[in-house]
Amino acid sequence: MYVTIVHVSVTADKVEAFREACRLNHEKSVQEAGNVRFDILQSADDPARFVLYEAYKTREDAAAHKETAHYQAWRDTVADWMAEPRKGVVYDGLFPAVN
């Protein structure tokens, strides 16, 4: 499993708009053939901080996600809302095992 954990900090005035943009992206992303999980987390301590947990069966599935219209719409919509550049960290997902 190919997992990317994306850390995002948005400006305080864009928190609700960011949540909505992420909801729209999430709803389409979980329908992708190679998607295993696509979780959006919001910090309990700082509502402007988010974590996106994106799990795909393969690296190629994750790359295909970035070619989708919904991802590109999300990316372009939220670009100016960042308080700092978002940071994605890639992991090999071990368990649960995905076939």
N, C-alpha and C positions, 0 to 999 in steps of 0.2 A: 504494500500500500504506500502511496506517495502522499505525504501530508505537508501542507504549508500552514504555519501559524503566522498570521499577519497581525501586527500590532499597529493600531491606528489611534491617533489623537486628533480630534477635530476642534475647531473653535467653538466656544460655548454657545454662540448664537446659531450654530448649525447642527446641534445635537439631534433635534427631532427630525430635521430634514435628512440627516445621515441615516438615522434609524429606518426611515421610510425607504430610502434608496437601497439600503441593505436588505430590507424585507422583500422588495421587488426582485433583487438579484438572487436572493436565497430561494425564492419560490421557483424560479426558472432553473437555477443551478442543481437543485435536488432532483430534477427531471432528466438531467444529462445521463447518458448511458453509463459512463464510467464513474459517476459520483457515488461515494460511499457515505459521506457526511458533509454537511455544509452548515456549521453552527455560527451564529452571531452572538457574541457575549459583550455585555456592557459592564464596566467596573461598578461595583457597589460603592466604592469610595470616591470615584471621580467619574461622573456621568459622561464626560467628554472623551473618555478612554474606552476603546473597544478592542476585542480580539476576534478575529475571524479564523475559525478552524475549518480548513478545507482538506478533505480526504478524498483521493481518487484512487482507482485500482492501479493505474500506471502513470508514469511520468507523461506519457503521450496523452492520456485522458486529461491530465491537468493542463497541458499545453493547449489542447483542443478547447478547454473552458475559456481560455484567454482570447479565442477567436470568435466566441459567440457574441451575438448582438447585445444580449443582456449584460454580459460582463463589460463590454466596451461602453455601453450606455452608463453603467454604474461608474466605471473609471473616469469617464469624461465629466459626469455630473458632480462627483465628489472631489475632483482634483483641487479646486480652489478652497475647499473647506478644511483642508489639513492644517493643523497647528504646527505640525512638523512632518517631514516625509514619512510615509508608512514604511514599515519594515517587515518583510516576510522572511521567515526562517523555515528551511526545509528539513523534514524528518523522514526516516523510514518507519512506517507504521508496522509494528510487530504483531500486536494482539489487539483486537481479534484478527485472526488471519482471514484474508479475503481471497477468494478463488477467482 
